[in-house]
Amino acid sequence: MGEPERDGPDRDEVDRIVAAWRRERPDLDVAPLEVLSRVSRLARHLDLARREAFAGRGLESWEFDVLSALRRAGEPYRLTPTQLVRQTLVTSGTMTNRIARLAERGLVERTTSEADLRSVLVRLTPAGRDVVDGALEELVAGEREILAALPPAEQADVATALKRLLRPFDDR
C-alpha cells in the first residue's frame, strides 16, 4: 500500500502514524498497521461503549460476560462452572469468585445437579435475566449506531474478513 494522501478528507490517525513510521523506518513494511492498528483502536472504542452500556444497568463487563453466557444457554439458564470458564476464558478460581459475587447480588444462584448430586450448576435468576436483557438491548443499539457508517453489504464483508483473522485463535 502506498502512503496515504497527506491532507485528504479520509485521512485518520492511523494514516498519520503509518506515514510517520514510513518516514522514520522506510526499510520496514508497516502495512499491517493499516489494518490492525485500526482494529485495535476500534476495540478500545467498543470497550468504552460496552462499559457505558453495562454501567447503565449497574454491570461490569465481566458480569455481563457471565450473565450473557447463562442467558444464551436457554431455559433453564444454567451451566456448570466449567462451562462458564470455557465460554468466558478465565481461570476456574476467577470464575468461582465471579459466581460468588453475582450470587451475592441475587443475579445467579448455585444449585445441585439433579443428574449428579456432586455437581454444581449456576442458574440465572429472574433478576439476572432482566439485567442482562436490558444491558444487551443497550449494547446492540450502541453497536448498531457504530456500524451505521457502513452499508449492510460492507458490514458483512468486514464480518467475514474478521472471522478469517480470528479463526486460528479460536481453533486453539
N, C-alpha and C positions, 0 to 999 in steps of 0.2 A: 504494500500500500504506500502511496506517495504521501508526502507531508501535506496536511490539510491546509486549505486556504487560510491565510493569516487573520483576516478580519471578516470572514464570511458570516452570514446570519445563523448558520447552523453550527458554528464553532462552539465547543463546550470546554469545560475544564480539562477533560481528558485530552482533547486536541492540544491544549496548551502544554500539558505535561509531556505528551508524546513528542511534540515539536522540540521542547527543551531537551529531552533525552536524545533525540536525533542530532541536535546541535552539539551536545556535550559528549555523546558516545556514538559517533557515526559508524563505528566499527561493529556495533551491536544491533541486531534486528529486534526492535522493540514493538513490532506489530502486535504480538499477543496482548500488550497493554491496551490496545484499542478496543478489544472485546472484554477482557477480564477485569480491567480497571472499571469499566462501566458496570459490569455485573456486581463488582464489589461495592461501588458507590450506590447502586440501586438497592443492594441488600441492606446497606446502612439506613437508607431512607425507608425501606419496607419495615425494618426492625423498629424504627421510631414510630411509624404509622400503626404497627401492630400493638406496640406498647400503649399507645394512646387509646386505641380501640378497647384493649383489655382493661386499662385503668378506668375507663368509663363504667365498667362492670365490677370494679374492685378486684381485678385479677392481675397476677403477674404472668409473664409469658409461659413460665414452666407450669403454672397451674392450668392455663388453657391447654397446654400440650397433654397433660394427664386427663383432664376432663373431656377433651375432644376425642381422645383415644377411646375412652369408655363410651362416649355418645355414638361414635362411629361403629362400635361393636353391635349396635342394635339391641332390641329388647332381649334380655332384661338389663342391658347396660352394665355388664360386669366382665372383668378379665382377671387373670391371675397376676400377681406382681411381676412374674417372669415375662408374661406377655406385654405388660406395660413397659418393662425395661427395654424389650426389643423394639417397641414402637417409638419410644422417646429417646433412645440412645444414651441412657445414663446408667450408672452402676446400680447394683442391687441395693447397696447401702444408701445411696442418694434417693432411690425410689422409696425405700422404707420410710425415710424422713419425710418425703413429699406426701406419701399416703397419710402419715400421721397428722401432718399439718392440715391437709384437706379434710380429714375426718374431724379434727377439732373445730373446723369452720362449718361442719354439717353438710359438706358438698359431696362427700363419699362416705361409705361405711364398709367395714370389713365384715365378711360373712364366711361361714364354713361351707365348703363344697358338699353338696348332698351326695355326690358320687364318691368322694374321698374325704372323710372327716378330718384327715391330717392336712388337707389343702385349704388355703385361704383364698377367697375371692374378694375383689374390690368392686363395689357396686356404686354407681352414680345415684345419688339421691334426687328426689324431685327438685329440691333447691339447686343442686348442682346442674341438673338438666336445664333449668330456667336460666341460670347464669351463663352456661356455655352456649346455649342457643342465642341469647342476646348478644354475647360477645362475637359469635360467628356472624350474625347479621351485620353488626357494625364493621367487622373485618372485611367481609365481602363487599359491602358498599364502598369502603375506602379503597380497596384494591381495584374495584371496577372503575372508580374515578381515576386512579393512577393509569390504568390501561386504556382509558378513553382516548388518549393521544394516538393510539394505533387502531386501524380498522380491524374487524374480526379476522380477516384472512392473514394479516400480518401477525396478530396475536397467536394464531395457530402455528404460523411459521416459527415464531420465537419459541413457543412451547415445544415444538418438535426438535429444534436445534438444541435447546437446553436439556431436553430429555436425553439426547445422544451424548451430550457432555457429561451428564450426571450418571449415566448407566454404569460405567466402570466403578464408580464409587459405591453405588447401590448394590452392585453384584458382589462386593467384598464380604 
